[in-house]
Amino acid sequence: MCEDNSLNEIYKNVHPTTTKTEEVKKKMERFGLPRKEHLSVLIVGIDSISHGNFIRSLPYTFFYLRKNDWLEFQGFNKIGDNTFPNIMGMLTGLNESMTYKICNPTLIGPLDRCKLIWYDYRKLGFVTAYGEDEVQINTFSHLGGGFNYEPTDYYFKPYIIASERYLTHRIVDTKKYCTGPESAAERIFNLARDFTWTFRDYPNFGFFWMNSYSHNDVNSVSRMDDKIYGFLEDLDKNNILENTFA
């Protein structure tokens, strides 16, 4: 769906690098945490999809999760309107009013002082990462604020900005579904794959969120069923899930 034969270009793309930087190497040496004694954490989220619509629109993915005995949370519901208060409830334990009081997302800076769980993991010596597609509705900056400093060891927002700014994008359901030769969601899946594989032998915390294929139309998420299924299967085949809470 993301192929474009109208351009006279053989190939044009942007690529991230998830290599062990000198800073991260020093961190790993300093903490020296053995993987076998610590569970890594991988959170991969799909925006604007209910439990019922997940079952209806992602049958291959749902069957895979059921077949492999993944834990299914039934009866859970959102705690506020829009993405921000719900993600903050998950990452901080704060409700919407307390979130705006302590971590005001309309200002630049308060989020740096907010008790987001990845800061706790970072202090414990885990290698951390955060990536999200569709910059315009990014969870932490679309209200006008954002982070003053990179919140995680690997912060992929600059990469996503580059993919949207310098590559031809295709709009589907008013969102940037394709950026260059890849769907925006595949970029997030690839980031999660690369990050977990690079640090498969060291405790890590990764938070990856997707909006581009699910945010505006209840049916659009079904286009990605095989991609999501394939992503989960890759994690399993590469033994990433053996020591990871996902």
C-alpha positions in Angstrom: 0.0 0.0 0.0 2.9 2.3 0.6 4.6 1.9 -2.8 4.6 4.9 -5.0 5.7 4.5 -8.6 5.0 8.0 -9.6 8.4 9.3 -8.4 11.6 9.0 -10.4 13.5 7.8 -7.4 14.9 4.3 -6.9 14.9 4.5 -3.1 14.5 7.2 -0.5 14.1 6.6 3.2 15.3 7.6 6.7 16.7 5.0 9.1 17.2 5.0 12.9 20.1 3.5 14.7 19.6 1.5 17.9 23.2 0.8 18.7 24.9 0.8 22.1 26.0 4.4 22.6 29.0 5.2 24.8 26.7 6.6 27.5 24.6 3.5 27.5 27.7 1.2 27.6 28.9 3.1 30.7 25.5 2.7 32.3 25.5 -1.0 31.6 29.0 -1.4 33.1 28.1 0.7 36.1 24.9 -1.2 37.0 25.9 -4.7 35.6 22.4 -6.0 36.0 22.1 -9.7 35.1 19.2 -10.3 32.7 18.2 -13.6 34.3 17.3 -11.8 37.6 15.3 -8.9 36.1 12.3 -8.9 33.8 12.4 -6.5 31.0 9.2 -4.5 30.2 7.8 -4.0 26.7 4.6 -1.9 26.2 3.2 -1.7 22.6 0.0 0.2 22.3 -2.6 0.8 19.6 -4.6 4.0 20.1 -8.4 4.3 20.0 -9.3 0.6 20.0 -11.7 -1.1 22.4 -11.5 -4.6 23.7 -14.5 -5.6 21.5 -13.2 -4.0 18.4 -9.8 -5.6 18.9 -11.5 -9.0 18.8 -13.6 -8.1 15.8 -10.9 -6.2 13.7 -7.7 -8.2 14.6 -8.8 -11.9 14.4 -5.3 -13.3 13.6 -3.7 -11.3 16.4 -6.4 -12.2 18.8 -6.2 -15.9 18.0 -2.4 -15.8 18.4 -2.7 -14.2 21.9 -5.3 -16.6 23.0 -3.4 -19.6 21.6 -0.3 -18.6 23.5 -2.1 -17.9 26.8 -1.6 -14.2 27.0 -3.5 -12.6 29.9 -6.7 -10.9 28.7 -8.0 -8.0 30.8 -11.8 -8.0 30.6 -14.0 -5.3 32.0 -11.4 -2.5 32.0 -12.4 0.9 30.7 -10.8 4.3 29.9 -10.5 6.8 32.8 -10.8 9.9 30.7 -11.3 11.4 27.2 -8.5 11.3 24.7 -5.1 9.5 24.9 -3.1 11.6 27.3 -5.1 11.0 30.6 -5.3 7.3 29.9 -1.7 6.8 29.2 -0.7 8.9 32.2 -3.0 6.7 34.4 -1.0 3.7 33.2 2.5 5.3 33.4 2.0 7.4 36.6 -1.0 6.1 38.4 -2.4 9.7 38.5 -6.0 10.6 37.5 -6.6 13.4 35.0 -6.9 16.3 37.5 -3.8 15.3 39.3 -1.9 14.8 36.0 -2.7 18.4 34.9 -1.8 19.7 38.3 1.6 17.9 38.6 2.5 17.2 34.9 0.8 20.0 33.0 1.1 18.9 29.3 0.4 22.4 28.0 3.7 23.7 29.3 7.3 22.7 28.4 9.0 21.2 31.4 6.6 19.7 33.9 6.7 16.3 32.1 10.4 16.1 32.9 9.6 16.3 36.6 6.6 14.0 36.3 6.9 10.5 37.9 6.6 8.5 34.7 7.5 4.9 35.3 10.3 4.9 32.8 12.2 7.3 35.0 12.1 4.8 37.8 13.4 2.0 35.5 16.1 4.3 34.2 17.3 5.0 37.7 17.4 1.3 38.4 19.8 0.8 35.5 17.5 -0.4 32.8 18.0 0.8 29.3 14.8 2.7 28.3 13.1 3.7 25.0 10.1 5.6 23.8 8.7 5.8 20.2 5.4 7.0 18.8 4.1 7.7 15.3 2.1 10.6 14.0 3.8 13.6 15.4 0.8 15.9 15.1 -1.1 14.0 17.8 1.9 12.8 19.8 0.7 11.9 23.3 3.1 14.2 25.2 3.3 17.3 23.0 0.1 17.7 21.0 -1.3 19.9 23.7 1.5 22.4 23.3 4.0 21.2 25.9 6.3 18.3 25.8 9.7 17.3 27.2 12.5 19.7 27.7 15.0 16.8 27.9 15.0 13.4 26.3 12.9 11.3 28.6 14.5 7.9 27.8 17.9 6.6 26.7 16.5 6.1 23.2 14.0 8.8 22.2 12.7 8.2 18.7 10.7 11.4 18.1 13.4 13.0 15.9 13.4 9.9 13.7 9.6 10.1 13.2 9.7 13.8 12.6 12.3 13.2 9.8 10.2 10.4 8.3 7.2 12.8 8.0 9.1 15.9 7.0 11.5 14.5 4.4 9.6 11.6 2.8 6.5 11.6 0.7 3.5 10.6 2.9 0.2 9.1 2.0 -2.9 10.2 4.0 -5.4 7.5 5.0 -8.3 8.5 7.3 -6.7 11.9 7.7 -3.5 10.4 9.2 0.0 9.8 7.8 -0.5 6.1 7.1 2.6 5.9 4.9 5.9 7.7 5.2 8.0 6.9 2.2 8.1 3.1 1.4 6.9 2.1 4.9 3.8 2.5 6.9 4.2 4.6 10.0 3.2 1.7 12.1 5.9 -0.6 10.6 8.4 2.0 11.7 7.3 1.6 15.3 7.3 -2.1 15.1 10.8 -2.1 13.7 12.0 0.3 16.5 10.5 -2.1 19.1 12.2 -5.1 17.4 15.6 -3.4 17.1 15.5 -2.1 20.6 14.5 -5.4 22.3 17.0 -7.4 20.1 19.9 -5.0 20.8 19.4 -5.2 24.5 18.1 -8.8 24.7 20.8 -9.7 27.2 20.3 -6.7 29.4 17.2 -5.4 31.4 15.3 -2.9 29.3 12.0 -0.9 29.3 10.4 0.0 26.0 7.2 2.1 25.4 6.0 2.1 21.8 2.7 3.7 20.7 0.8 3.9 17.4 -1.9 6.2 16.2 -1.6 6.3 12.4 -3.8 3.3 11.5 -6.4 3.3 14.3 -7.2 6.8 15.5 -9.9 8.1 13.2 -11.8 5.1 11.9 -13.1 2.1 13.8 -12.5 -0.2 10.9 -9.0 1.0 9.8 -7.1 -1.1 12.4 -8.0 -4.3 10.5 -5.5 -3.3 7.7 -2.7 -4.1 10.2 -3.8 -7.4 11.5 -1.1 -9.5 9.7 1.6 -6.9 10.6 0.7 -7.0 14.3 0.5 -10.8 14.3 3.9 -11.0 12.5 5.5 -8.6 15.0 4.4 -10.7 18.0 5.5 -13.9 16.3 8.9 -12.4 15.6 9.3 -11.5 19.3 8.5 -15.1 20.2 10.7 -16.7 17.6 13.7 -14.6 18.8 13.1 -15.5 22.4 12.5 -11.9 23.4 9.5 -12.8 25.5 11.3 -15.3 27.6 12.5 -12.6 30.0 10.1 -9.8 29.1 6.8 -8.7 30.6 4.8 -7.5 27.5 
